[in-house]
Amino acid sequence: MKIVKLNATTSTNSYLRSYTKELNPDTDVLVWTVEQRSGRGQRGAFWEAQPGKNLTVSVFKRIEALSLDQSFYITMATSLAVFEVLEQLGLQQLSVKWPNDILAGRLKICGILIESVIRKDLTAVIIGIGLNVNQVQFSRAPRATSIALETGRYFDLEEILDMLIQKFYTFVARIVSGDFEALKAEYEQKLFRRDKASTFEDPSGNRFTGIIKEVSKTGKLIVQLEDELYKAFDLKELKLLY
C-alpha cells in the first residue's frame, strides 16, 4: 500500500478520486490528512474533525474480483475492521448502525463512506473513514464521541492507523477466499437495534415501527413491519430514529 500524508485537504475521498484518476495506480493507495476541511458522510452530512486529533483517511482498493452487486461486502469488511480495532482498544457497547456508522453506546464514533470507481465495470472502491480519536469537544455533532472520551486515554494516531490497516486486510482476505456468508453473519450480529422494535422515518416524513432482522447480500436493510411483512430498504428510503 502506498501512503500519502497531507497537511490539509477538503475531503480525502475527493482528493483520492482525483489522484487515482490521474495516475491510475496498480496498487492500493491510502490518503491521510491532518486537517479535513469539508469531510463528507452519508446523505451528504458534514463530518466534524478537529485538526490533528482524529483519523481522516481514504483508501483506494481495487476489487476486480467482485461484481457490482457484491460491493457491500467491502462495507461489511471495513465496518468489522473498525469494530474489532475499537474492541482491542477497550471500548464497550459497540454496534454497527446500518449501513456503516460505528456507535459506542448511542453515540457515533466512526463514519465510513464508500464510493465505487466504475470504468466499464466495478474497478475499485474508495473507502473513507472518519474515526474520532482524541477530540473531546464536538460543537456541530452533539451525538458524537471519541476513543479518548470513552476510555479516558489519548492515543497515537499512527498506531491506530496501523491497527486499522492490518484488520482491514484480514477481512479483505476473507472476501478474496469467498467467506461471504460468515462475514455477513458477523456483520448482522453487530447491527444496532437488531431484533428490537424501532421507529423509522421515510423520505416524506412518515414514521413507522419495524424490527431490523438482517441485510440483503446487496446491502439493503431487511425490516419486519407491523403486519409481519418483511421489506428491504436502501439508504435513501428510510432513516432510523433513536
Salt bridges, closest charged atoms under 4 A:
ASP28 OD2 - LYS61 NZ 3.15
GLU35 OE2 - ARG37 NE 3.71
GLU64 OE2 - ARG62 NH1 3.59
GLU84 OE1 - LYS167 NZ 2.77
ASP101 OD1 - LYS108 NZ 3.34
GLU115 OE2 - ARG40 NH1 3.20
ASP179 OD2 - ARG174 NE 2.96
GLU181 OE2 - LYS217 NZ 3.59
GLU186 OE2 - ARG174 NH2 2.78
GLU188 OE2 - LYS184 NZ 2.74
ASP195 OD1 - LYS213 NZ 2.90
GLU201 OE1 - ARG207 NE 3.30
GLU214 OE1 - LYS184 NZ 3.42
